[in-house]
Amino acid sequence: MVECVEVNECAKGCRGAENTIRHGLNSQRCYYLSICLRYEMLCGTNEYAAAHVKNKSRGYCELALDFSRLDYGKIRYGSAQKLKNYGSHVGERPFIPFSYDDGACKQPNLALLMPAFRVHAWDAASGRLELDFNDTITQGRIVALQNYVLAAVVEHQRTWLGRTDITVESAAEIFQPFIQHGRFVIYLPNSEQKKQIWINDGKEWGLSTEALVEGAVVRPVIKLQGLCFILNGGGRMKFRIQHQSVTIFVKN
């Protein structure tokens, strides 16, 4: 565990933006990062909130686990759900929600503070953010997470999908991975969506994505919500880890 800031309210306990952002961007000791954007209070326990950030305007609170501390065995899978269709060409969408249980802290979703990446490309129209790896360790851990999920699909396929024919190899063929062409790919709200993402450029919080230029060093916070399966006509299936980009720290 790291030594944490003991506070009851962000307004009283925050040691200043410089210290807060330094924790968010650079601290490799950070275990949980409490991102306070709505209520002027510390979200989570002192034991886990290694750092926190605050914005004066109303947002929300989120508790994120440092990706380097992720234990795949503590990921929990909920009961299969059916999501609503979002297009005439798409069939039913089974969804398996994630949660995370490490005993002391339970998350209904799995929010992760990712390591530092460099921006390769940002497409505002699609919301696609391509990030270059700074080290092979992070890339290996993401691959390991994906392999863990593939194994879970094979193990639980009868319960989740009513099937018994899926192998790890066939699951990999229909899986949309985070790593594409050697880069980490996540999605932010695009220019046509009403949802927005909080971004900190090292000075202040804002909603502008102008800081996401090629070469910029960023640490995203992403929420892994669960496994989303898309069944098209003819029984064809694809699936992915459904995620939401919560916050991005940009290092100047």
N, C-alpha and C positions, 0 to 999 in steps of 0.2 A: 504494500500500500504506500501511497505517497502522502506527504504531509499536506493537508488540505486547508483551505481558507474557511475558518469557522465564522459563519455569518447567519443572520436571520433574514436580512434584507439586502438585496444587491446594492441599494442606494447607500446603505451604511457600511457594508462590508467590502465593496469593490475597491481594490487598491489602485485603481486608475486604469485607463484604457491601455496604456503601454504594457503594464504587467499582464493584464487580461489577454491581450492579443499574443504576447510572447508565449504564454501557456498554450494557447490554442494552436499556434503555428509551429513552435519549436520543441516543446517539451516531449521528449520520448518517454518520460516517466509518467506521463498523464494516463490514468487508468480510466476514469469516467470524466467526461466533460459535460457540465451542466450548462446548457444554452438557454438563458433566460431572456425572452423577448417580449413577454406580455406582463407578467406579474412581477412586481419589485420584491421578489423573494427568491431564496435559493431553492431550486427544484432538485430534490434528492437529498440523501443524507450527507453529513459532513465527511463520512468515511469514504464516499465514492466521488464526491464533487471536487475534482482536482483543480478545476478552474471554472469560471463562469463569466458570461458576457451579458450585457444588458443593453437594451435599446429603450429610449424614452417612449416611443410610440408602442401601441399594443400589437403584440404578436402572439407568441405562445412559449411554453417551456418544453424542453426536450432534454433527455439524458442519453448521452452517447458513450459507447464503449470504444476505447482505443483498439483499433483493428489488430495491433500486435498482441493484444491480450485475449483475442477471441478464442474460445474453446468450442470447437465444433460439436463436441459431445453434449454441450449444454443448450444447444438449439432444440426447441420443442416444436412439434408440428400439431396444429389444431385439427379439428374435424373438417372434412371436405365441405366446401360451400359451392354454390353456383352463382357466378356473377351475371349481371344483366348483359344481354347482347348489345353491341355498339355498332352494328352494321349488318346489312342484309346478307353479306357474304360470309358472316361469321356465325358459327354454331354456338353451342353451349360452352361455357368457360368455367370448368372446375377450378377452384382456388383453394390452396392449402395454406392457411395463415401460419406465420412464424411467431414464436415468442422466445425469450431467452431467460434461463433460470440458472443463476450461479449460487443460489442459496441465500446470499445476503441481499441481492438486488434482483428483482424480477421485472422484465420489460415485456409489455404486451406486444411490442414490435421490436425488431432488432436494429437499433440505431448505432451506426459505427462512425467514429472519427477516423478517417483514412489518413495514411501517411502523405507526405508531400509528393506532388506530381508537377510536371511542366505541361502547360496547355499546348496542345498540338493544333487543334482547330475547334472553333466554336461556331455553330450554325444556329442563329436565333430563330430562323423559320421553323426548323424541325425540333429545336431544343437539344440537339446532339452535341455533347462535349467530349472530345477525344483528348486523352491525357497520356503523355509519355512517362514511362517508369523511370525513377531515379536509381532503382536498385532491383536486383534479381530476387531478393528475399520477398519483397511485397508481391511480385508477380507470382512467385511460387506459392505463397499463401492464398492468393485468390484462386489459383488453379486447384489447390487442395480443397478450398471451400466448394468450388464447383463440382469436384469429384465426389465430395461428401454428399452433396445434394443429388447427384446422379445415382449414387448407391441407394439413397433413401427412396427415390422413385421406383427403383427396381424392387426394393424390399416391400414397399407399401402399395404397389400397383393394383393389387386386387381390391383393397379397401378404397383407395382413392379413385381408381379409374375402371374397376371391374375387369381388369386384364391380367394375363399371366404370361404374355409373350414378350415383354420388354426386357432386353438385356442392357448391360451398361453401355455396350457398343451402339446399340440401336437408340438408346436414350441420348447419347452424345450427338447423334446425327440430327436429332430434332430439337436440340437444346440451343437457345440463343445465349451465348456466353457473354460475360463482361469483357473478356479480352478478345479483341478483334484486330487482326493484322498487327499483333504485337502491342496494341495500345489498350488502355483501360477506358471503356466507353460507358458513360452514364447519360441520363437525360434530365434536363431542367425544363421547367415550364416554357413552352415556346411563345413566340410573339403574339399568337392568337388566343392563348389561354388566359383565363382570368387569374389563375393561381400565380403566385410570385415567390421568389426565393430571396432570403436575406443574405447579403454578401457584405463582408467586412474587408476593406482594402488596407487595413492597418491603421486607419485614422478614424473611421466612423462606419456605422451601419447604413446600408442603403439597399435599394432594390434594382439598381442599375447593373447591367452585365458588361459595362464598358471596360472593366478591369480584366476581363477574360480574353486577353490578347495572347497571340502566339509567344511562347517562351515564359509567360508568367508562372510563378510558383504558387500552387494552390493546395489547400487541404480541404477536401469536401467532407461534409457530414451527410451520409446517406442512410435512409431507413429501408431495411429489407423487410418488406411486408409479407411476402410469402411466395409460393409457387403458383404461377398462372398458366393454365393449360388452355390452348385454343384448338378446338376441334372443328375442322372445316368439312365441307362436303366430301363424301366418299371415305369417311373415317380417318382422314389425314390429321395428324396432330403435331403441334409445336408447343414448346413451353419455355418459360424463362423465369428468372427470379425477379418478381415485380419489386421495383424500388421507387423511392421518392427522395429527391435531392432536397435536403432540409436547409443547409447553410454551406457557404463556401468562404474560407479564409484565404485572402490573397496576400502574399508576402511581397512587400516592396523591396 
